[in-house]
């Protein structure tokens, strides 16, 4: 990757893949909104999030939370995710990757709400009871532009159209793919986990002896094992279910050979 020399290039490169991958690897970020209580100042809040298969951010927020009140008055927000909160691999926090999604927040409804709820609850099952107690609702952030820093000096602006991906034709069959992998190929997922994470989880509770696939998007898939979630990227974006199968075969063979 090369440093972006322009403040407004919006030049499509492979950096958008790196930015999406980082977003899918992390589980929470800082949501910045325009404060209602302190006029003219931004307010940052730590929020869990998930990405849709097309790479739009979904958050689940209480209707009485300050950031929700802020978004209702001014939908312009940013969600910032950092690879390492305290330090990078060499002890320098500026060497870590980070992404800021600048966009417009909107409450979800209809089919979009149902899809967001299903995906969010897959990653955060404890959220199922929040709506009854805390009056929560789902919001989606539609990107306007994305700021990606891959490390010191690797600075890029990404246009919304380059960050958000088209919906793959197989995506409606994602549930079948996940079900198939969990019913027939947990041994393969265990090998893939070990290769990509370095080792199996140290402690496994009852019923957690094998990994579980949570979701798949065109560029990779998520697994949960031992209370942890890992994201495994594909070599390239999968446009068809056949592409997904080929990538899973490739990952399995590579893990077995390793």
N, C-alpha and C positions, 0 to 999 in steps of 0.2 A: 504494500500500500504506500502511496505517496502522500505527502502533506498537501492539503488543500490550500493553494495560495490565494484564493479569492474569497471574499466574504459572502458571495452569493453565486456559487457555481452551479449547484443543482445538476452536477454531471453524474450520470449513472455509472457506477463502477461496482466492483464486488464488495465494497465496504458496506452496502446495505445488508448483504447476507451476514456479515460479521455483526452488524448492529442488531439484527433480528435474533441471531443466535444468542447474543448476550442477554437480550430481553427475555428470551425463553429459558435461559439458564437460571435467572434470578426469580425471586418470589415476592419481593416487596420493593417499593421505591418511595421517593419523596414527591408528593403531590403538591404543587405550588398553585395557589389560587389568589385572586384579588380580594383582600380582606374587606369585609363589611364593617367589622368592629373598629378597625384601625384604618381609616380611609387613606387610600393611596399607597398602602404597603402590601407586599406579598406575604402570604402565610404558607409555610411548608408543613405538611402532615405526612407521617409515615403510614402507607397503606399497602396491604397485599393487593396483588393484581394477577390476572391471567391474560394471555393473548389469544385472540380468536385465530383460527387457521389462516386468516388473511392478514394477521399481525396488527389488529386494532386492540388497544388496551381496554380491559374491562375491570372496573373497581366496584366494590360492594360497600356502600356507605350509609350511615345513619342519617335520617332526614333532619335530625336536630344537630348534627355535627357542624362545626364552623365551616369546614371546606364545602359541605353540601349547600349551606346557605350562601356561601360565596359563589359557587358554580351556578346557582339559580339566578343570581343577579348578573353575573358576568361569566359566560361559559369558557372564556379563554384561560387555559391552564397549561401546565407542563408537568410531566412525570419523569423524574430523573432516577436512573438506576446506575449503581456503581458496582464494579466487579469486586472491589475490596474497600470496605468502609475506612479502614485505618491505614493500610499500607499495601503497596504492590509487592510483587515477587522479590524485588531488591530493596524493600523497605521504604521506597519512595511512593507515596500515595498517588502522585501524578503519573506514575508508570502504569497504573491500572486502567482498564477500559471502562468507559461510562457512556451512557446514552441519555439524552433528554428528548422526549417526545413533546413537541409543542403542538397543541391542537385545541379543538372545540369539544367540550363535554356535553353530553346529552343523556337524559334518562331513557332507558330502554323500555319497549313495550311490544306486545304481540309475539310473533315468532322469534324476533331477535332477543327478546327478554327470555323466552323459554330456552333458547340455545345457550345464552350467556349463563343462566342459572345452572343448567346441566354441566357445563364445562367448569364453572367456578366451584361447584360443590364436589366435583371429581377431585380437584386439587385441594380444596379446603372443606372436607366433610363436616367439620365442626361448625361451619357457617349455616347449616340447615335450620338451626333454631334461632338464628339472630333476628329474623324478620318478626317473629312472634313477640320477642322481648324488647328489641331495640328499634323496631320500625325501620328496617334497612331497605335500600333499593339499589338496583343496578344502574350504573352509568357507563357509557362508552366514550372513549376519547378518539375522535377522528383526527388523525395527524394533519397538520398544516405544513410543518417541516420537522426534520429530525436532526439533532446535533449529535454526532458520534465522534468520540475521541478514543482511538485504539491504543493510546499510550502517549508518552511525551513527544509532542511534535506531530503526531498523526491525527490531524484535525479535519473533520469533514462536515459539510452540510449535505443532507439527503432530502430530495424532494419527496413530497407525500406519495406521488405516484410510483416512485421507485422503492419506497419502504413498504407500502401496502401491496400485497400480492393478489393476483386473481384467484378466485375460488376454483380449486381443482375439481375435475369432473367426478372424481372418486370420493370426494369429501362426505357426501351424504351416506356413503357406505363405511364411514370410519368406525362406527360401532361394531360392524361385522368383523373388521380387521382386528380391532382390540379384543373382541370375544375369541376369535380364532387363535390369536397369539397366547392369550391367557389359558385357553383350554388345551392347546396342543404343543406349545413351544416355550414353556417356562424354562426348560433346561437350556435352550439357546439364549434366552434373555439373561439367564444367570451368567453364562459365559461372556456375553456382550457387556454386562455390568462390570464384571471383574476386569475385563480388558480396559474399559474406558474409565473406571473409577480406581483402578489399581488393586482393589481387594474387595472381598465381600463384606457386608456389614458385620461388625464385631458381635453385636447382640441381636438375636432374633426372637421375637415373642411367638407364642403359640399362634399358629395360623399364618405366620409370616416367614415360613421357611423358604419360599421362593418369591422372586420379584413379580410384580403385577404391572402390566402396561396400563397406563392411564389414558393416554390420548396420542394421536398422531396428526401431524400437520405435513404439508408438502415438503418440508425441509428436515424433518426428524421426528422423534417420538420421545415421550416421557415415560419413565418407570418409577414405581415406588418400591422400596425394599428396606426393611429395618427402620422404618420411620423417616427415611430420607427419600428425596426425589432427585432423579438424575435425568438430564436431557442428552440424548444421543443423536447427533446430526447425521443426515444422509450425505453422500458425496455430491449429489445434485438434487435440485427440486424435482419432485415426483408429480408428473402430470396425470398419470393413470394408475389404477390399482396394480397393473402389471409392473410398473416402475417401483411401486412400494415393495412388492414381493421380491423383485430383483435386489433391491437395497438390503432387505432383511437377510436374504441368502448371502449377499456379500459380507455383511457384518458378522453373520454367524460363522462363515468360513474363516474370516480373518481372526475371530476370537478363538476358534478351535486350533488354528495353526499357531497362535500365540501361546 
